[in-house]
C-alpha cells in the first residue's frame, strides 16, 4: 500500500514523491505493516520512476530494469507502449514474481511527460501535468488539483502529508526526486 505522486513542472522538469509504507501478507494471511527506508521513487538512466504495489516489483525495476533505447522514428508514447512496457515485463517477470497480479502500478517520468503504468502494463498519458497511483491516489489527486499555485516539491510534500493523515496505509516520511530537463 502506498501513494506515489508525480508532477511535470513548467520547464518540463519531472518531480516525483512517495511514502514509506509497506504492507506484507504472510502465508497465514496475517498482515504486517512496516515503515521502510527502501525508496519507492528513483531516477534511472534519465527516467524517473515511482512504484506502488509489491516491494519486489519496485526492487526489480530499480536494480535490474534495462532501459531500452528510444528509436528516433518512434513517438514517446509508442516507445513507452512498445519498448518500455516490454522491458518492464521482462525485468519483473523474471524477478521471482508469480503472476501479473504481482506487478504494481507505477509512475514514469520520461522526456518531460508523466505516464501511469497500470498493473497490466497499460500505459496512460494523463491530460493534467500531475498523476498519482497507489492506495492513496484518489486523495492525492484531489490535493494536486487545488495546489497548482505551489512549487512542485512543496506541492508533493503537502499532498503526501495530507494523504498520510487520511489513510492508514500511507506513511511518512516521504522521499522526493526531481529530474531537471537541460
C-alpha positions as CSV (number, residue, x, y, z in Angstrom):
1,X,0.0,0.0,0.0
2,X,1.3,3.4,-0.8
3,X,0.9,6.7,-2.6
4,X,3.2,7.9,-5.4
5,X,2.6,11.4,-6.9
6,X,4.2,13.0,-10.0
7,X,4.2,16.5,-11.4
8,X,5.6,18.0,-14.6
9,X,6.9,21.5,-13.8
10,X,6.6,24.5,-16.1
11,X,10.0,23.9,-17.7
12,X,9.4,20.2,-18.3
13,X,11.2,19.1,-15.1
14,X,9.7,16.0,-13.5
15,X,9.1,15.7,-9.8
16,X,8.0,12.6,-8.0
17,X,7.4,11.7,-4.4
18,X,6.5,8.5,-2.5
19,X,5.7,7.5,1.1
20,X,7.3,4.8,3.2
21,X,4.6,2.3,3.9
22,X,4.8,-1.4,3.0
23,X,2.1,-3.9,3.8
24,X,3.0,-7.6,3.7
25,X,0.8,-10.7,4.0
26,X,2.4,-13.8,5.2
27,X,1.5,-17.4,4.4
28,X,-1.1,-17.4,7.3
29,X,-2.9,-14.4,5.8
30,X,-1.5,-12.3,8.6
31,X,-1.0,-8.6,7.6
32,X,2.1,-6.8,8.7
33,X,2.6,-3.1,8.2
34,X,6.1,-1.6,8.0
35,X,7.6,1.8,7.5
36,X,10.7,1.2,5.4
37,X,13.9,3.0,4.3
38,X,13.6,1.4,0.9
39,X,12.9,4.2,-1.6
40,X,9.8,3.9,-3.8
41,X,10.9,6.8,-6.1
42,X,14.2,6.9,-8.0
43,X,15.9,8.0,-11.2
44,X,17.5,5.5,-13.5
45,X,19.1,6.5,-16.8
46,X,17.2,9.8,-17.1
47,X,13.9,8.2,-16.3
48,X,12.0,9.0,-13.1
49,X,10.1,6.1,-11.6
50,X,7.8,5.6,-8.6
51,X,6.3,2.2,-7.7
52,X,3.2,1.2,-5.9
53,X,2.5,-2.5,-5.2
54,X,4.8,-5.3,-4.1
55,X,8.2,-4.3,-2.8
56,X,9.8,-6.9,-5.1
57,X,8.3,-5.1,-8.1
58,X,10.0,-1.8,-7.2
59,X,13.3,-3.5,-6.2
60,X,13.4,-5.3,-9.6
61,X,12.8,-2.1,-11.5
62,X,15.3,-0.1,-9.5
63,X,18.0,-2.7,-9.6
64,X,17.7,-4.6,-12.8
65,X,15.5,-2.8,-15.4
66,X,17.3,-2.3,-18.6
67,X,16.0,1.0,-20.0
68,X,15.6,0.3,-23.8
69,X,16.9,2.7,-26.4
70,X,14.4,5.1,-27.9
71,X,14.5,5.0,-31.7
72,X,14.3,8.3,-33.5
73,X,11.4,7.1,-35.6
74,X,9.2,6.5,-32.5
75,X,7.0,8.9,-30.7
76,X,7.5,9.0,-27.0
77,X,4.1,7.3,-26.5
78,X,4.9,4.5,-28.9
79,X,8.3,4.0,-27.1
80,X,6.5,3.7,-23.8
81,X,3.8,1.3,-25.1
82,X,6.1,-0.9,-27.2
83,X,9.6,-0.9,-25.8
84,X,9.4,0.4,-22.2
85,X,6.4,-1.8,-21.2
86,X,8.1,-4.9,-22.7
87,X,11.3,-4.1,-20.8
88,X,9.3,-3.9,-17.5
89,X,7.6,-7.2,-18.3
90,X,10.9,-8.9,-19.0
91,X,12.5,-7.4,-15.9
92,X,9.8,-8.1,-13.4
93,X,8.6,-11.4,-15.0
94,X,11.9,-12.9,-14.1
95,X,12.2,-11.4,-10.6
96,X,10.5,-14.2,-8.7
97,X,7.0,-12.8,-9.1
98,X,4.4,-15.4,-9.7
99,X,1.7,-13.8,-11.7
100,X,0.7,-10.5,-13.3
101,X,-1.2,-9.5,-10.2
102,X,2.2,-9.3,-8.5
103,X,3.0,-6.3,-10.8
104,X,2.3,-3.0,-9.2
105,X,1.2,0.3,-10.8
106,X,3.9,2.8,-11.3
107,X,4.6,6.3,-12.5
108,X,7.2,7.0,-15.1
109,X,8.6,10.4,-16.0
110,X,10.2,10.4,-19.4
111,X,11.2,13.1,-21.8
112,X,9.2,15.8,-20.0
113,X,6.0,13.7,-19.7
114,X,4.4,11.6,-16.9
115,X,2.9,8.2,-17.6
116,X,0.9,5.9,-15.4
117,X,1.9,2.3,-16.0
118,X,-1.1,0.1,-14.9
119,X,-0.7,-3.3,-13.3
120,X,-1.4,-4.9,-16.7
121,X,1.3,-2.7,-18.3
122,X,-1.3,-0.4,-20.0
123,X,0.4,3.0,-20.5
124,X,-1.7,6.0,-19.6
125,X,-0.8,9.6,-20.6
126,X,-2.7,11.9,-18.3
127,X,-4.3,15.2,-19.5
128,X,-3.0,17.1,-16.5
129,X,0.6,17.8,-15.5
130,X,0.1,15.6,-12.5
131,X,-0.9,12.0,-11.6
132,X,-0.9,9.6,-8.6
133,X,-1.1,5.9,-8.1
134,X,-1.4,3.5,-5.1
135,X,-3.9,3.2,-2.3
136,X,-3.9,7.0,-1.6
137,X,-4.2,8.1,-5.2
138,X,-7.8,9.5,-5.1
139,X,-6.9,11.6,-2.0
140,X,-3.7,12.7,-3.8
141,X,-5.5,13.7,-7.0
142,X,-7.8,16.0,-5.0
143,X,-4.9,17.8,-3.3
144,X,-3.0,18.1,-6.5
145,X,-6.0,19.5,-8.3
146,X,-6.2,22.5,-5.9
147,X,-2.5,23.2,-5.3
148,X,-1.3,24.3,-8.8
149,X,-0.1,27.6,-7.5
150,X,2.6,26.0,-5.3
151,X,6.1,25.0,-6.4
152,X,6.3,21.3,-7.3
153,X,8.3,19.9,-4.3
154,X,6.1,21.8,-1.7
155,X,3.0,20.5,-3.6
156,X,4.2,16.9,-3.4
157,X,5.1,17.2,0.2
158,X,1.7,18.7,1.1
159,X,-0.1,16.1,-0.9
160,X,1.7,13.1,0.7
161,X,1.4,14.6,4.2
162,X,-2.3,15.1,3.7
163,X,-2.8,11.6,2.3
164,X,-0.9,10.1,5.2
165,X,-3.2,11.9,7.6
166,X,-6.3,10.4,5.9
167,X,-5.1,6.9,5.0
168,X,-3.9,4.1,7.3
169,X,-1.8,2.6,4.5
170,X,0.3,5.7,3.6
171,X,3.2,6.6,6.0
172,X,5.7,9.4,6.5
173,X,8.5,10.0,5.9
174,X,8.3,10.9,2.2
175,X,11.0,10.9,-0.5
176,X,11.1,13.3,-3.4
177,X,13.2,13.1,-6.5
178,X,13.5,15.6,-9.4
179,X,14.8,15.2,-12.9
180,X,15.8,18.6,-14.4
181,X,15.4,18.9,-18.1
182,X,18.6,20.6,-19.5
